[in-house]
């Protein structure tokens, strides 16, 4: 019904930059929060950044000042600009969206996840 597709993951050297994109499609009435999460091998998935429909953003302390989340409501996309990358940023990055969908006459708010994109920071 709703699909999220991430792109932009790559191998990059420490100190480098990368931009991740997330595109939502399907039977979407509106999107509330959109966020980026990451999961490194052997670790729990953690929130990296979240942005509201109005553009208010919050970040994990570990990425504050280095990463910037943005969104385009008309295109139903979100992006994560990652600068000054560190080896500790290596992980699979996932896009998550709180989506309002219509099921028959009713409207529901549901969470959807993308498939993930690999970011590797290494020299």
ZIMORA-V817192 format. One record per backbone hydrogen bond with DSSP energy under -1.0 kcal/mol. CO is the residue of the C=O (numbers start at 1). NH is the residue of the N-H. E is the energy in kcal/mol with one decimal. If there is no record, write none. Layout:
<<CO:NH:E> <CO:NH:E>>
This chain:
<<1:27:-1.9> <3:25:-2.1> <5:23:-2.2> <7:21:-2.6> <10:120:-2.4> <12:122:-2.0> <13:16:-2.3> <16:85:-2.3> <18:82:-3.4> <20:80:-2.3> <21:7:-2.0> <22:78:-2.3> <23:5:-2.0> <25:3:-2.6> <26:28:-2.0> <30:100:-3.1> <33:98:-2.7> <34:51:-3.1> <35:96:-2.7> <36:48:-3.1> <36:49:-1.7> <37:94:-3.1> <38:46:-2.7> <39:92:-2.2> <40:43:-2.3> <46:38:-2.4> <48:60:-2.7> <49:36:-2.9> <50:58:-2.3> <51:34:-2.5> <52:55:-1.5> <56:52:-2.4> <58:50:-2.3> <60:63:-1.6> <60:64:-1.2> <63:66:-2.3> <63:67:-2.2> <66:83:-1.8> <68:81:-3.0> <70:79:-2.5> <72:76:-1.2> <72:77:-1.8> <76:24:-2.7> <77:72:-2.6> <78:22:-2.6> <79:70:-2.1> <80:20:-2.5> <81:68:-2.3> <82:18:-2.5> <85:15:-3.3> <86:89:-2.2> <87:90:-1.8> <91:119:-2.6> <92:39:-2.0> <93:117:-2.0> <94:37:-2.9> <95:114:-2.4> <96:35:-3.0> <97:112:-2.3> <98:32:-3.4> <99:110:-3.0> <100:29:-2.9> <100:30:-1.2> <101:108:-2.9> <103:106:-2.0> <106:103:-2.8> <108:101:-3.1> <110:99:-3.4> <112:97:-2.3> <117:93:-2.9> <119:91:-1.9> <120:12:-2.9>>
